[in-house]
Structures are given as structure tokens and as C-alpha cells.
Amino acid sequence: MSSTPGKPPAHGLRKGLTQYGDTEFSLFLRKAFIKGAGYTDDALDRPIVGIANTGSGYNPCHGNAKDLIEAVKRGVMLAGGLPVEFPTISLHESFAFPTSMYLRNLMAMDTEEMLRALPMDAVVLLGGCDKTVPAQLMAAASANVPAIQLVTGSMLTGSHRGTRVGACTDCRGYWAKFRGDQIDQEEIDAVNNALVPSVGTCSVMGTASTMACVAEALGIMLPGGATAPAVTADRIRVAEQSGQQAVAMAAAGITPNKLLTPKAFENALRVLLAIGGSTNGIIHITAMAGRMGIEIDQAALDRMGRETPVLVNLKPSGQHYMEDLHAAGGLATVLRELKPLLHLDALTVTGRTLGEELDLAPPPFAQEVVRPASHPIYPEGGIAVLKGNLAPRGAIIKQSAASPHLMEHTGRAVVFENMEDLVSRLDDPKLEVKAEDILVLKNIGPIGAPGMPEAGMLPIPKKLARQGVKDMVRISDGRMSGTASGTIVLHVTPEAALGGPLSLVQTGDQIVLSVSRRELRLEVSDAELARRAAQRPAAPLPPPEAQRGYRQLFMQHVTQADEGCDFDFLRATAMTATCPSNQ
């Protein structure tokens, strides 16, 4: 927001005055209206901290938002500031059609414009479920208002017949048993009642937990803020402290451009790999970095992954849950193990560096959730980057959650052209498919779906599930939930809808997957692929709903997975740095 040369930047109610041609009248009018809510001049003269409220009746992951907001307000007032809550879009993965990823950029735009439009000296960003945190951080990066991320926290775990369960890795596991006739309708109904015993985000290392850890690793969240469960006193205290810190950040001028640096993003990527984080984290970090003019180098990221083991024993890569990670000391326990690999001079919201914060953290203690680097859960990072003639611009696999016997595999493709084709044929008893085949799903990328839904974890065909088959190689241009597991190749780029090589795959083709060589190859000659491309039908006209409004904007401007699926006009005008560097 511009200020008059020679004058200090505007603050408080003077920020971003509505334009009537008379600045003092604009302030007079603004104060008159807000005094209708009962504010005094003393209150209105204090630093203003906005609180972005993403609470919604459709979003149980944010069911504690009201309590957290009250705690943030308390913290702001204790620090001498004035808290002002404002609403933004709220996204929940299970309640957003066609997918919350389709709406992430809309939420980022909504949040960014509110940060620009409303008078605030700092903002507390309250998010949680999957796409809300990256949307808020994308917005903060672009608006560059002092910002601190606060998450709603993970839900508690439940119990089913004496077995501890939690959303949503166990959701998928029990549903697979139900599809395979291993449990009946009565039991699956009982499981449904046990999986989500409280408000909060998924209790495993899904996308929400991943992005919480990423935010703390970036330094834009209070140390210790990533892991406290939603319904605990710890979570309330983190909220109060976030409000206090927001006031301090406004005074110190700690803006996102000082926090979201190449070193910070490299730390975040390192943490993503070490926690066995969600594959969605790659897309979101890429989008956030792109707002800062930082390009994510996939080859360098993969090299980083080869030297960064998975240390956190959480589902879906391990056995424990988020509340166990919190009890084990939170993300600080992970960061200590990674210390030799981190940029310890990266700044955090406290005004101290990451290294200084680790020195101030409570001492380590004996626990079983975070492994030492000498005894990891998995010897390499959770995510590997694949390349080959099937994915010229890359694809990824969550190797820490894949089946070892399928990591080096050649199989016959069984192809589904789109989601409708998958739904109509997957469970047909006449479908020719064997356990060693490779399931291929096209047209679920950013444009093809649209919105790149979490459909990459194709269900095992029922006739194979009933035979006890629990995993197959599956390939698509879509995403999968961070809570999912299996030998699943995702984010194939370019996507099929743009004419990428995936669009040319036919049932019966041989596909080679070699995670050790980071290779994804279609065993079809270049000449044959050229012939198929020449015979490919012309792209269909956009459907009526894509001829207006947000759908049209999305279809015209969304980028591919390797650029974060952001809108091209929201990314920085130039990429000025590359991350990871020095790999």
C-alpha cells in the first residue's frame, strides 16, 4: 500500500482509506461507522490485528475456530493491540465440489484482497483443512502484510473394537476391507462413527498436518504451533500467543518477504521429506514459492530427498498419530534431528532465527515417534520425483507409503479415460485386469477434471480386492489425499487434457516404473506415439459451465502441477531464485 513520500507509512485505521478525494473525511467516516460497534477512540488508536476467520458449519475441521479466535483476541489485547475478526472463504476437502483444490486459488484471491482492502497492521491467519493454509500463505506472500499462521489443530483419535483409529488413513483402510468383503455393512457403519471423535483436521500426516508442519518450518508460525491437537489447552495457548506475536510483528515490521525466503522454503522441503508428508505439499509449496519469485527445482528436490530420511513414525508412512507427535515434543524434535541439514539463520515470526529457536526449545527426551537420523522409518525422503517419456515434466510417488515389491515394476496398462469411465467399468466383473497390471486414469489433472481431485488412489477393482489384492501400481495426472497409501504415481505432467503423453496410453501398453532410477517410461516407440497423436480427436468445446465465471477463469489461467496449479497472473512476474540450491 503506497504512502506519501517523506511521511511514515500509514497504520491502524489510516491504512488503505476509501477514496473520496478527501483523506481526512475518509478517516472521519470510517471512524464514525466503526464506532457504531461500540469502539472508543483509545481502542481505535491502537495497532489493528486482523483475524481471518475460516470457520463454517460445513467445515468440522475448523469447529474450534470460535474458541481460537477468542484466544487470539485476548493475546492481541494483552499486547496492546485491537483485534478485528473478518470472514473469508472456508474450504473442507469432503464438502467442496468438485474438489477443494479447484477453489484454493479463489480462497487465496479472497484472502489477499481482504488483506489489501481492510485496515490492519498485522494479521493472524486461522486455517486448518488441507487447502486453507496454502491459500492463506499464498495470499500473505502477495499482500506482504505482517502475517502469522495459526492452525486449528488435529482431531483426537477414536477406537473401534479395541483398535485405535483416526481419519483418514484408517477411513481408507477400512473402506478397502469393506470393498473386499472382509467386513460387513454393520461394521463399516460402526467404524464410520469412530473415525472422527472430535473437531479438528485429520489425525495423521495428511495434507493438513503436513502444511501445519511446513508453516512452522517456514518460520511463519510460532515454534510449537504445528502439532497441538484441536481440543487441547495447548492449542488455545498457541492461539493467544499468536495474537500477542502479531502485535510485535507489526511493530518490528516482520513481513512475509522477510520470512518466505529461498532458505526458508528449502527448510520446508527438507521437513516435508522427513515427516513423510503429503504429496500435495509439493504443489502447495511450489505455489507459495512462486508468489515470491522462487522456482522449485524438481531435480534438486529429488537429490535432497535421497539424503533426507523419513524420521516420523506417523500414518500413512508409519503407525502413530499427530497427538503422539505433539506428546513427543512436536516439530522441534524433528528439527533437532535435521539440524545439520537446515538453514539455521532463517528468520521466524519471533524475530529470532530458526537456530536460536531450537536452542530455546525444551530439551529432548526419550520417545518413539521421531526416530534418530541413524535409525529412520525410511532411508530416503518420503517423496521421489520421476521422469521419462510418460512424464516429461515430472511425476511424483510417495515412496515411503508404497509397497516395496512394486517399486520396480513393469506391467500392462489398464486404461480409464476419465472419472466417468472409471466409475462405470472398474468393478465390472468382465474387466480384464490382473494384480500385476497397472491402472491408468487420465483427465483428472488441473484442467481435465477440473481442479486435480484426490482421485489418484484408484480403488482396487472389486474382483481383485475379494482375492486379497491390497495394492497395485496406479498412475494418473491427479492428486491423492495425504492420508492415502499405496504404489501410486501422481501429478503426471503435462496432463492428458493438454495432450501430454499420458493421453496416448492405451490398454495393453507396457509401462515401466523404476523408483530407484526415478523413471516412468511407456514402452511404445516415438513413431507409434506420433501416429496416435496425429489421430487424436480435436479437443471438445468447453462445457457451458466453463464459459463464464470462476470456471472460465480457472480453465484459462491455471498452471500445471510443476508450477503449483496457481493462476499464471498471480505468480511473481519473474522467477529470481531457485530452491533447493547448492544441491
C-alpha positions in Angstrom: 0.0 0.0 0.0 1.6 3.3 -1.1 2.3 6.1 1.3 3.2 9.8 0.7 6.9 10.4 0.2 8.5 11.8 3.3 5.7 10.6 5.6 5.8 7.4 7.7 3.7 4.5 6.4 0.0 4.7 7.4 -1.0 2.4 10.2 -4.2 1.4 12.0 -7.4 2.9 10.7 -5.4 5.2 8.4 -4.3 2.2 6.3 -6.0 1.9 2.9 -8.5 4.7 3.3 -11.5 4.5 1.0 -11.0 7.1 -1.7 -13.4 10.1 -1.6 -10.9 12.8 -2.6 -10.6 14.0 1.0 -8.3 11.8 3.2 -9.3 13.3 6.5 -13.0 12.9 5.6 -12.3 9.2 4.7 -10.9 8.7 8.2 -13.7 10.6 9.8 -16.3 8.5 8.0 -14.5 5.2 8.8 -14.3 6.0 12.5 -17.9 7.1 12.7 -19.1 3.8 11.3 -16.9 1.5 13.3 -17.9 3.4 16.5 -21.3 2.0 15.8 -19.9 -1.3 17.1 -19.0 0.4 20.4 -15.3 1.2 19.9 -13.7 4.2 21.7 -11.0 6.5 20.3 -8.5 4.9 22.6 -9.2 1.4 21.1 -9.1 2.7 17.6 -5.7 4.4 18.1 -4.0 1.0 18.8 -2.3 -1.3 16.3 -5.0 -3.3 14.5 -4.6 -7.0 14.1 -7.0 -8.7 11.6 -8.1 -12.3 12.3 -9.0 -14.2 9.2 -11.9 -16.4 10.2 -12.4 -19.6 8.1 -15.0 -21.1 10.4 -18.0 -22.6 8.7 -20.8 -25.0 9.5 -19.6 -27.1 6.6 -16.1 -27.4 8.0 -15.8 -29.5 11.1 -12.0 -29.4 10.8 -12.5 -25.7 11.9 -15.1 -26.5 14.5 -13.0 -24.9 17.2 -12.5 -21.6 15.3 -14.7 -19.6 17.7 -12.6 -20.6 20.7 -9.3 -19.9 18.9 -10.5 -16.5 17.8 -11.4 -15.5 21.3 -7.9 -16.6 22.5 -6.3 -14.6 19.6 -8.3 -11.6 20.6 -7.1 -12.0 24.2 -3.5 -12.2 23.1 -3.8 -9.1 20.9 -5.3 -7.1 23.7 -2.7 -8.3 26.2 -0.1 -6.9 23.8 -1.9 -3.5 23.5 -3.5 -4.1 20.1 -7.0 -4.1 18.7 -8.2 -7.4 17.3 -10.7 -7.3 14.4 -12.2 -10.5 13.0 -13.2 -10.8 9.4 -14.5 -13.8 7.4 -13.1 -15.4 4.3 -13.9 -18.5 2.2 -13.7 -21.7 4.2 -12.7 -25.0 2.4 -13.2 -28.5 3.6 -11.9 -31.4 1.4 -15.0 -33.6 1.8 -17.5 -30.8 1.3 -16.2 -28.9 -1.7 -17.4 -29.9 -5.2 -15.7 -30.8 -7.4 -12.7 -30.6 -5.1 -11.3 -28.1 -2.6 -8.2 -27.7 -4.8 -10.4 -26.2 -7.5 -11.2 -23.4 -5.0 -7.8 -23.0 -3.4 -6.9 -20.1 -5.7 -10.2 -18.4 -5.2 -9.7 -18.5 -1.5 -6.2 -17.2 -2.0 -7.6 -14.3 -4.0 -10.3 -13.6 -1.5 -7.8 -13.5 1.4 -5.2 -11.4 -0.5 -7.8 -8.8 -1.5 -9.1 -8.6 2.1 -5.6 -8.1 3.4 -5.1 -5.3 0.9 -8.6 -3.8 1.4 -9.1 -3.8 5.2 -7.0 -1.6 7.6 -4.7 -3.9 9.6 -1.2 -3.7 10.8 -0.8 -7.4 11.0 -3.0 -10.5 10.5 -3.5 -13.9 12.2 -4.4 -16.4 9.5 -6.6 -19.1 11.0 -6.7 -22.2 8.8 -6.6 -25.9 9.0 -8.2 -28.2 6.5 -5.9 -29.0 3.6 -6.2 -26.1 1.1 -6.9 -23.3 3.6 -3.3 -22.9 4.9 -1.6 -22.8 1.5 -4.3 -20.4 0.2 -3.7 -18.1 3.2 0.1 -18.3 2.8 -0.1 -17.6 -0.9 -2.2 -14.6 -0.1 0.1 -13.4 2.6 3.1 -13.7 0.3 1.4 -11.5 -2.3 -0.1 -8.9 0.1 3.1 -8.7 2.3 1.2 -7.6 5.4 2.8 -8.9 8.6 1.2 -12.3 9.0 1.3 -15.3 11.4 -0.3 -18.6 10.6 -2.4 -20.3 13.2 -3.9 -23.8 12.5 -7.0 -25.3 14.1 -5.0 -28.5 15.1 -5.6 -32.2 14.6 -8.6 -34.1 15.9 -8.3 -36.8 18.5 -8.2 -40.5 17.7 -11.0 -42.9 18.3 -11.4 -46.6 19.0 -13.1 -49.4 17.1 -13.3 -52.8 18.8 -10.2 -52.1 20.8 -8.2 -50.7 17.9 -7.1 -47.1 17.8 -8.4 -45.4 14.7 -8.3 -41.9 13.1 -9.2 -40.1 10.0 -8.4 -40.5 7.4 -5.8 -43.3 6.7 -8.0 -45.6 8.6 -11.0 -44.4 6.7 -9.4 -45.7 3.5 -8.1 -48.9 5.1 -11.5 -50.0 6.5 -13.2 -49.0 3.2 -10.8 -51.2 1.3 -11.7 -54.1 3.6 -15.4 -53.4 3.0 -15.0 -53.4 -0.8 -13.1 -56.7 -0.5 -16.0 -58.2 1.6 -13.7 -58.6 4.6 -16.0 -56.7 6.8 -19.8 -56.2 6.6 -22.2 -53.3 6.5 -22.7 -53.3 10.2 -19.0 -53.0 11.0 -18.3 -50.3 8.4 -21.2 -48.3 9.9 -19.6 -48.7 13.4 -16.2 -47.6 12.0 -17.9 -44.5 10.5 -18.9 -43.4 14.0 -15.4 -43.9 15.4 -13.1 -42.3 12.9 -13.7 -38.6 13.8 -14.2 -38.3 17.5 -13.7 -34.6 17.7 -13.4 -31.4 15.7 -10.0 -30.7 14.0 -8.0 -31.8 11.0 -7.0 -35.4 10.1 -5.1 -37.1 12.9 -2.4 -38.5 10.6 0.3 -36.9 8.5 -2.2 -35.9 5.8 -2.2 -32.6 3.9 -3.5 -30.5 6.8 -0.9 -31.8 9.3 1.8 -31.5 6.6 1.0 -27.9 5.8 1.0 -27.1 9.6 4.5 -28.5 9.9 5.6 -26.8 6.7 4.3 -23.4 8.0 6.3 -23.9 11.2 9.4 -24.9 9.2 9.0 -21.8 7.1 9.1 -19.7 10.2 5.7 -18.1 9.7 4.1 -20.0 12.6 5.1 -19.8 16.2 7.5 -22.6 17.3 5.5 -25.5 18.6 2.4 -24.3 16.8 2.0 -27.2 14.3 1.1 -30.2 16.4 -1.1 -29.3 19.4 -4.5 -31.1 18.9 -7.6 -29.0 18.3 -9.4 -29.6 21.6 -6.4 -29.1 23.9 -5.4 -26.3 26.2 -2.1 -26.2 24.3 -3.9 -25.2 21.1 -5.7 -22.4 22.9 -2.4 -21.1 24.4 -0.8 -21.1 20.9 -3.7 -19.0 19.7 -3.3 -16.5 22.5 0.5 -16.3 21.9 -0.1 -15.9 18.1 -2.2 -12.8 18.8 0.5 -11.3 21.1 3.2 -12.0 18.5 1.1 -10.4 15.7 1.3 -7.1 17.6 5.0 -7.5 18.0 5.4 -8.3 14.3 3.5 -5.1 13.3 5.9 -3.0 15.5 9.0 -4.8 14.2 7.9 -4.8 10.5 8.3 -8.6 10.1 6.6 -9.1 6.8 6.3 -12.3 4.7 9.0 -11.3 2.3 11.5 -11.4 5.2 10.3 -14.9 6.2 9.5 -16.6 2.9 13.0 -16.7 1.5 14.7 -19.4 -0.5 16.4 -20.7 2.7 13.0 -20.9 4.4 11.5 -22.9 1.5 14.5 -25.2 1.5 13.9 -25.9 5.2 10.2 -26.5 4.5 11.0 -29.0 1.7 13.5 -30.8 4.0 10.8 -31.1 6.7 8.3 -32.3 4.1 10.6 -35.1 3.1 11.5 -36.0 6.7 7.9 -36.2 8.1 6.7 -38.4 5.3 4.4 -35.5 4.3 1.6 -35.3 1.8 2.4 -35.3 -1.9 0.1 -32.3 -2.0 2.7 -30.4 -0.1 4.9 -30.3 -3.2 2.2 -28.5 -5.2 1.4 -26.1 -2.3 5.0 -25.2 -1.5 5.6 -24.6 -5.3 2.6 -22.3 -5.4 3.7 -20.4 -2.3 7.3 -20.1 -3.5 6.0 -18.9 -6.9 4.3 -15.9 -5.3 7.8 -14.9 -4.0 9.5 -15.4 -7.4 11.2 -18.6 -6.2 11.2 -21.6 -8.6 11.2 -25.2 -7.1 13.8 -27.3 -8.9 12.4 -30.8 -9.0 15.7 -32.4 -9.8 17.4 -30.7 -6.9 14.4 -31.6 -4.7 14.9 -35.3 -5.6 18.6 -35.1 -4.8 17.6 -33.6 -1.4 15.2 -36.5 -0.9 18.0 -39.1 -1.4 19.8 -37.6 1.6 16.8 -36.9 3.9 15.4 -39.9 5.6 11.8 -40.2 6.9 12.1 -39.8 10.6 8.5 -39.5 11.8 6.6 -42.7 12.6 3.1 -41.5 11.7 0.4 -42.9 9.4 0.3 -43.4 6.4 4.1 -43.9 6.4 4.2 -45.3 10.0 2.0 -46.2 12.9 1.3 -43.2 15.2 -0.9 -40.1 15.1 -0.5 -36.4 15.3 -1.3 -36.2 19.0 1.6 -38.6 19.6 4.0 -36.3 17.7 2.8 -33.5 19.9 3.5 -35.6 23.0 6.9 -36.4 21.6 7.9 -32.7 21.6 6.3 -31.6 18.4 8.2 -30.4 15.3 11.2 -29.3 17.4 12.0 -32.9 17.9 12.2 -33.4 14.1 14.1 -30.2 13.5 16.8 -31.2 16.0 17.5 -34.4 14.1 17.6 -32.4 10.8 19.7 -29.6 12.3 22.9 -30.3 10.2 20.8 -30.1 7.0 18.8 -26.9 7.8 19.5 -23.2 7.3 19.5 -22.2 10.9 19.9 -18.5 10.1 16.4 -18.3 8.5 14.2 -15.7 10.3 11.0 -16.7 12.2 7.9 -14.7 13.3 9.5 -14.3 16.7 12.3 -12.1 15.3 14.7 -14.8 16.2 16.3 -17.3 13.8 15.4 -21.0 13.5 18.7 -21.9 15.1 18.0 -19.6 18.1 14.5 -21.0 18.5 15.9 -24.6 18.6 18.4 -23.5 21.2 15.5 -22.2 23.3 13.3 -25.3 22.8 12.8 -27.7 25.7 15.4 -30.4 26.0 14.9 -33.7 24.2 13.6 -36.7 26.0 13.1 -40.4 25.3 10.2 -41.1 22.8 9.4 -43.5 20.0 7.6 -41.2 17.5 10.5 -39.4 15.9 13.4 -41.6 15.0 17.1 -40.6 15.1 18.6 -40.0 11.7 20.7 -43.1 12.3 17.6 -45.3 12.5 14.9 -43.8 10.2 11.5 -45.1 9.2 12.6 -45.0 5.6 16.1 -44.4 4.3 15.2 -41.6 1.9 12.7 -38.8 1.8 9.0 -39.7 1.6 8.6 -38.3 -1.9 10.5 -39.2 -5.1 10.4 -37.3 -8.4 10.0 -39.4 -11.5 10.8 -38.5 -15.2 10.5 -40.3 -18.5 8.6 -40.2 -21.8 5.4 -40.6 -19.9 6.1 -37.6 -17.7 8.4 -35.2 -19.5 7.9 -32.5 -16.8 7.8 -34.9 -14.0 5.6 -37.0 -11.7 5.9 -38.0 -8.1 5.4 -41.0 -5.9 5.2 -41.2 -2.1 7.8 -44.0 -1.8 7.6 -44.2 2.0 3.9 -45.3 1.7 4.3 -47.6 -1.3 4.7 -51.4 -1.5 8.4 -52.4 -1.8 7.7 -55.2 -4.2 6.0 -52.8 -6.7 8.7 -50.1 -6.6 10.5 -51.8 -9.6 7.7 -53.0 -11.8 6.7 -53.5 -15.4 3.1 -54.1 -16.2 0.3 -54.0 -18.7 -1.7 -50.8 -18.7 -5.4 -50.9 -18.0 -6.6 -47.5 -19.0 -9.6 -45.4 -17.9 -10.2 -42.3 -20.0 -11.8 -40.2 -17.2 -13.6 -40.5 -13.9 -16.9 -41.5 -15.6 -15.1 -44.3 -17.4 -13.5 -45.4 -14.1 -16.8 -45.5 -12.2 -18.6 -47.4 -15.0 -16.0 -50.1 -15.6 -13.7 -50.5 -12.6 -16.0 -53.0 -10.8 -17.4 -54.7 -13.9 -16.7 -58.5 -13.4 -15.9 -58.6 -17.1 -13.0 -56.1 -16.8 -9.8 -57.8 -17.9 -7.4 -56.9 -15.1 -4.8 -58.8 -13.0 -2.9 -57.8 -9.9 0.3 -57.3 -11.8 -1.4 -54.8 -14.2 -1.0 -51.0 -13.9 -4.2 -48.9 -13.6 -4.0 -45.7 -15.6 -6.5 -42.9 -15.1 -6.5 -39.9 -17.5 -8.0 -36.5 -17.4 -8.1 -35.8 -13.7 -5.4 -33.0 -13.9 -5.8 -29.3 -13.2 -7.8 -28.7 -16.4 -9.1 -32.2 -17.2 -11.2 -32.7 -14.1 -11.1 -29.7 -13.5 -9.3 -28.9 -10.2 -7.0 -32.0 -10.0 -9.1 -34.0 -7.5 -7.7 -36.5 -5.0 -8.7 -39.4 -7.2 -5.2 -40.7 -7.9 -5.6 -43.5 -5.4 -7.8 -45.6 -7.7 -9.8 -48.3 -5.8 -8.6 -51.8 -6.3 -11.1 -53.5 -8.7 -13.6 -55.4 -6.6 -12.9 -58.8 -8.1 -9.2 -58.4 -7.2 -10.0 -56.9 -3.7 -12.0 -60.0 -3.0 -9.0 -62.1 -3.9 -7.0 -60.3 -1.3 -5.1 -57.8 -3.5 -4.3 -54.8 -1.4 -2.1 -52.7 -3.8 -1.4 -52.1 -7.4 0.6 -49.6 -9.4 -1.7 -46.7 -10.2 -0.8 -43.8 -12.5 -2.7 -40.5 -13.1 -2.4 -36.8 -13.7 -4.3 -36.1 -10.5 -3.6 -36.0 -6.8 -4.2 -38.2 -3.8 -5.0 -37.4 -0.2 -2.1 -37.1 2.1 -3.7 -39.7 4.3 -3.6 -42.3 1.5 -1.0 -45.0 0.8 -0.1 -47.4 -2.0 2.2 -47.5 -5.0 0.6 -44.5 -6.7 2.2 -42.3 -9.3 0.7 -38.8 -9.3 0.9 -35.3 -10.9 2.0 -36.7 -14.3 2.9 -33.5 -16.2 1.8 -32.3 -18.8 -1.7 -33.6 -18.0 -3.7 -35.6 -20.5 -6.1 -32.8 -21.2 -3.3 -30.7 -22.6 -2.2 -33.5 -24.9 0.6 -34.9 -22.6 1.9 -38.4 -23.3 -0.5 -39.8 -20.7 -3.3 -39.0 -23.2 -1.8 -41.5 -25.7 -1.6 -44.5 -23.4 -3.8 -47.5 -24.4 -4.8 -50.6 -22.6 -2.3 -53.3 -23.3 0.8 -50.9 -23.4 3.7 -51.9 -21.2 4.7 -49.3 -18.6 8.0 -49.4 -16.6 8.1 -47.9 -13.1 11.6 -47.8 -11.5 11.7 -45.7 -8.3 15.4 -46.5 -7.9 16.2 -45.0 -11.3 13.4 -42.3 -10.9 11.9 -43.5 -14.2 8.4 -43.7 -15.6 8.5 -45.0 -19.1 5.9 -46.0 -21.7 7.3 -48.9 -23.8 5.9 -47.5 -27.0 8.0 -46.2 -29.9 8.2 -42.5 -30.7 6.8 -43.3 -34.1 3.8 -45.0 -32.7 3.2 -42.2 -30.2 3.4 -39.7 -33.1 0.8 -41.8 -35.0 -1.5 -41.8 -32.1 -1.1 -38.1 -31.5 -2.0 -37.4 -35.2 -5.2 -39.5 -34.9 -6.2 -37.9 -31.5 -9.6 -36.2 -31.8 -9.8 -32.5 -31.5 -10.3 -31.1 -28.0 -14.0 -30.9 -27.2 -15.7 -27.5 -26.7 -15.7 -26.3 -23.1 -18.9 -27.2 -21.3 -21.5 -24.5 -20.6 -20.3 -24.0 -17.0 -16.8 -23.2 -18.3 -18.0 -20.4 -20.5 -18.5 -17.9 -17.6 -17.5 -17.0 -14.1 -14.8 -18.7 -12.0 -14.8 -21.9 -14.0 -13.7 -19.9 -17.1 -11.1 -18.0 -15.1 -9.7 -21.3 -13.8 -9.7 -23.1 -17.2 -7.9 -20.2 -18.8 -5.2 -19.5 -16.2 -4.4 -22.5 -14.0 -0.9 -23.7 -14.3 0.3 -27.3 -14.3 1.4 -29.3 -11.2 5.1 -28.4 -11.5 4.2 -24.7 -11.2 1.9 -25.2 -8.2 -1.5 -25.1 -10.0 -1.6 -21.4 -9.2 -3.1 -18.9 -11.7 -0.5 -17.6 -14.0 -1.4 -14.0 -13.3 -0.9 -14.5 -9.5 2.7 -15.8 -9.7 5.5 -13.3 -9.4 6.3 -11.6 -12.7 9.8 -13.1 -12.7 11.5 -16.0 -11.0 14.5 -14.6 -9.3 15.7 -17.6 -7.2 15.7 -21.4 -7.4 15.1 -23.7 -4.5 16.6 -26.1 -3.4 20.0 -24.6 -4.1 23.5 -25.9 -3.6 22.4 -29.5 -4.1 
